């Protein structure tokens, strides 16, 4: 099992990539790909547009199907905990 410097529920700052400077919460960790799934804070309509949506088929969990919001994932090395990021500055 791999060990990471962040865990589910941590508040993080993205330090590189297309979401640089954004604060987020870790919602999941994908150890096979060394990635974290983030829920961005302060979502504006422009950010929602950049992330996009995806289509979901009808199912018991989603009886109407339709469009749902996507999540943002980034490599685990591109995020720092909020407290660590403030200490580095």
Secondary structure as UniProt FT lines:
FT   TURN            8..9
FT   STRAND          11..14
FT   TURN            18..21
FT   STRAND          23..30
FT   TURN            31..34
FT   STRAND          35..40
FT   HELIX           45..51
FT   STRAND          53..56
FT   TURN            63..64
FT   STRAND          66..69
FT   STRAND          72..75
FT   HELIX           76..78
FT   STRAND          79..81
FT   HELIX           82..88
//
